């Protein structure tokens, strides 16, 4: 419903702000992006930004034919495919980068 989409949109904004702040902190650190760990953390933050960016429009990217199912649906099939692509890319990169941090 409406409350769920607004809640997801607000948490995605918070997630993007936190990931951007973490990238800024990594860039300003003594090592910068010269270490492998910092590069993997950079990739993890970027994948989180990619994954969270699909929720920024508060459900507007859902096809308008699904208005009965999703509040604020105003998109078409192209926007649906774009959000699906962002979801898959961010959803796959995150766990793989997290696993590589565990191995490191």
N, C-alpha and C positions, 0 to 999 in steps of 0.2 A: 503494500500500500504506500500511501503518500509519506507516512512517517518513516518507513523503512528506507525509502529512496533518499529522503532528506538526510537521514542518519548516515547512510553509506556515503553520500556526497560530502558531508561535513568531515567524516573520518578520512576520506581520500584527500581532502585539502590539507588536513593536519599531517597525514603521512607524507605528502609531497613537500610540505614545508620542513618537516623533520629530516627527510632524506637530503633535501637541498642544503640544509644547515650542516649535516654530517659531511657532505661533499666539500663544503666550504671549510670545515674544520680539518678535513684531511689535506686539503690543498695548502692550508696555512701551517700545517705541522712541520716539524723539523725535517722529517724524511720526505714529505710531499708524496708524490706518486712513484717514488723510486723503489720502494719495496714491493715485493709480491703481495704481501698481505694487504697493503693499502690499495693496490690495483684491484684485488678481488673485492675489497670493501666498496670501492668505487663502482664496480660492476653490479654489486648487490644493490647499491643505492639507485643506480640507473634503472635496473630491472624493476625496483619498487615504484619508481616514478612512472615507468611505462605502464605497469600494471594498474596503478592508481589513477592514471590519467583518463581511463575509460569511464570512470565514475564522476568526473568533474562536471558533466553537463546535467547531473541530477535526473537521469533517465530519458533525456531528450533524444539520445541516439537510438532508442528502441523504435522499431517501425510503428508508424501511426496506426496501422491496422490492429496493433496489440494494445490499443489504448484502454481496453477493458481489463487488461492484465497488468499493465505497467502505468503508473501515474506519470504524466508529463511526456508521454511518448509522442514524438514529432518527427522521427527520422524516416528513413527508407531502408531498402535492403543494403545499399552501399554503406551507410553508417553502421548497420548491424554487422556487416562483414569487417569493417574497420575495428570496431570494438572487440569482435571475436578474435581478430588477429592480435590486437594488443594484449588481450587476455591470455592467449596461448603463448606469445613471446615472453611476456612478463612472468607468467606462471611456470614456464619451463626454465627460464634463466635463473630465477630466484633459488629454487632448491639445488640446482647444479652448482651454483656459486657458493651456496651455504655448505654443501658437501665438500667442495674444494677447500673451503676455510677450515673444515674439520680435519682434513687430511694434512693440511699445511702445518 
